[in-house]
Amino acid sequence: MNIGLFLPKVVPALFCIVMFAAVRRVSSVPALRFVAVIVAVMLARDILHAFTGVVSYFPLADLVIITLYVFWLRAYTGRTRFDVFYLALNALACAAGAVNIFIPFFSQIEFFLGIWLLVNVAYFAVLTGLVSAIDTEKADIILRSRAVVSAALFIVSIVTLLYGYDHPLVQGVLLPASYLIPGWLLLNYNALLHAEGAHTIQFYSSNLDATYGFMENLGNAITAKIDLSRVLEMIITSAVRNIGGDAGTILMVDEYEDILRVKATYGIYPPLGPVPDLARVTPASLKKYFADTPIPIGQTVLGETVQSGKPNLIHDTRQDERMRHNTDDDILFVSSLAAIPLVVRNHALGVLSVLKRAENQFFDDRDFQHLTTLAEYASITIDNLYTYTEVLEKREFERELDIAAQIQRKLLPDRLPELDTAELAVYNMPAKGVSGDYYDVFRLDDDTLGVAICDVAGKGIPAAMVMVMIRSILHLIVSSQRDAATTLNWINRGITGRIELDHYATIAFLIYDQKKREVLYSNAAHLPLLVHRLATGTTFKLDTEGLPIGIEKDARYEQKRFSVEPGDVIIMCTDGILEAMNPAGQQYGLGGLKRMVEKHAALPAAELVEAIRGDLVHFVGTARQQDDQTLLLLKAL
């Protein structure tokens, strides 16, 4: 072994190895593997030459090395179809050189390989010259080192071509110095890593400050007033300013349709699609068109972002077909765009987007990361505001419901009239705060009493309002001179056409003449009257035909007259009593009501009602009450 041939290369080779180890500890860049292989091939070449003294290995090894430099570059730019031909030609050249070492067939092979090596260097130099920060991710290492690396490779190629690899100057100076080419790359990697580290610290520091300021402003806006539109405007304003954008928008998913609606904008955010000529006239008209035009989910970059739930960064809009309407030099021009979905618990609330409109001004990955952080916090804030607003609305609704229930309770009789020949009792339990059930008992004159029971379709405030209308009309028209059927006819005529059809009402009305001990009864599709005869111990239903109140204005109602004897019981109720269910899904039914009336018919009216109520509660058990319950009982004395 000729140690003298290898010694000049030991120090620069060790330098490369130490630098690679240092950089590798703090970086996981895949392209670094190519640099390591380049140094390994150079070491293998020089060791083989020191052992064999064969110079022909050098051009072959250098072809492999320059190929590795090309593929180091391709680790950043991506491979092209031309690389296949390039690699094939280099493989043929290396194969010819290797065969020529053992079976000499071309005396000028080293010169030919030297020329081809120079072509390779020129190809590498052209490739590096075409690289720009716009089209190549993490191009900084190439931009910093391409001039020195290309120039050094040219010098090595030209000198070895002119003087040959066995020249003392080449062996003693040039080839050892060639180790400085990968060494230069490693130094640049190291410098970039330090710069990126410092930049990252600065970025996160400023990001933290900006995020804290964003959160503080957002908190102040929320504290001042729970106004979602104002909060959204503050969010988009802060987002645009924090990442140096020119305009921004927040669109929210419509509650009822699969579309996005603009809720806040900052600056002039142009529509990301075709725009009518009239909307292009002025920035104000363009802004109005964008604000008034909903975007279907899945259309344009904004709709796609919501549909996929994934952030979108369009570094250069000219490179993205989706932005073709915004790349001409006109009022719609956009140079760079970022769109972040506002997602909470895998549910898309909307999208936040910021863009740049100045020529050759682009967002980078750090801007995108910062915007993503702000959007995540904004998503949580918006979701909390929605929840809080719903709670406030629910509280307000419950407060209004409570007021309506209080008003309704005041409309019901404070106390039941006392009669000489009968006694009255009632049980009323709303399923909600406001009931759709209505009952009323009032004197028509000294001898007659009007009794009404009503069930309005639906529940809550709408049903209660219909009940109030019925009560008002009833109290206005009721008279001892007007029979039961006529009373229902007049109520129906006053209600029909003034309420929605789905808020119709069933009503039963009777007039009790205590002097004659007679009952005049008419029914508008309510539950039949239940009559228990003490003398026979039997219970039967009594009914008349008629449509519900509010369905047909010209409807006519029938009536029936019957007498009562002491001890007879008349029961009026709503379907909440008969349809009450136990946990097994069984209904209380007419049978349950008849059984209790027949069993306890001897009790006073109030005690009989209490017995029925107790039995109903026991039957239902833990099952939830689904409907309003009203039971009105008249017992003849």
Number of C-alpha atoms within 10 A of each C-alpha: 12 12 10 11 17 19 14 16 23 13 12 18 22 14 15 24 17 14 19 23 13 13 19 16 8 11 12 10 11 11 15 19 14 19 23 16 14 24 22 15 17 22 17 13 18 24 19 17 19 18 13 12 15 12 18 18 20 23 28 23 18 22 22 20 21 20 22 18 22 23 20 20 22 16 15 17 19 11 13 8 7 8 14 10 10 14 15 11 13 20 16 11 19 20 12 18 23 16 11 16 15 8 10 12 12 12 9 9 18 22 15 16 23 24 15 18 27 21 14 22 26 16 16 21 19 12 15 22 14 10 19 15 11 13 13 14 13 13 17 15 17 22 14 14 18 19 13 13 23 19 15 17 21 19 16 18 22 15 16 23 19 11 12 20 20 15 14 12 14 17 20 17 13 19 20 20 18 20 22 18 21 23 23 16 23 27 18 18 24 20 14 15 15 13 12 13 12 11 12 14 12 12 16 14 12 14 22 14 12 19 21 13 14 21 18 12 16 20 13 12 18 16 10 9 10 13 13 17 11 15 23 23 18 18 29 25 21 22 28 22 15 19 21 16 25 17 23 28 27 25 26 20 23 16 9 6 9 15 20 25 20 19 17 21 25 22 16 20 24 25 19 20 14 10 15 9 8 10 15 17 11 11 16 12 13 23 19 14 18 21 19 11 13 17 20 18 21 16 17 15 22 26 23 19 24 29 17 13 19 13 20 18 21 21 22 20 20 17 12 11 9 15 21 16 17 21 20 12 9 9 16 21 22 30 22 25 24 24 28 26 30 30 21 15 7 8 11 18 20 27 27 30 28 29 29 25 22 13 11 11 16 21 21 15 11 14 19 22 14 20 23 20 15 24 23 15 15 23 20 15 21 19 16 13 17 13 12 13 15 12 12 12 12 13 12 12 12 13 12 13 18 15 14 19 20 13 14 20 14 10 16 14 12 9 10 14 14 10 16 10 15 19 18 21 20 20 15 18 16 19 18 17 18 24 29 28 30 25 25 19 20 16 18 18 12 11 15 20 20 21 21 21 23 26 31 24 18 17 20 17 19 18 21 25 19 23 24 17 15 22 19 13 18 18 11 10 13 20 17 16 8 12 17 28 23 17 19 28 19 17 23 28 19 17 21 18 13 11 15 13 14 12 21 21 27 21 27 28 26 25 24 24 20 19 11 12 18 16 21 18 23 31 29 27 18 26 21 20 20 20 22 22 18 18 10 8 12 13 17 11 13 14 19 18 15 21 19 23 29 24 20 15 16 10 17 17 21 17 19 15 13 11 12 21 15 14 20 23 27 21 21 24 27 26 18 22 24 18 17 23 22 19 12 8 10 12 17 19 15 14 11 16 20 18 13 17 25 16 13 15 20 15 14 16 23 16 14 22 23 14 17 21 18 11 16 20 15 11 18 19 13 11 14 12 19 13 21 23 24 23 21 22 21 21 26 21 17
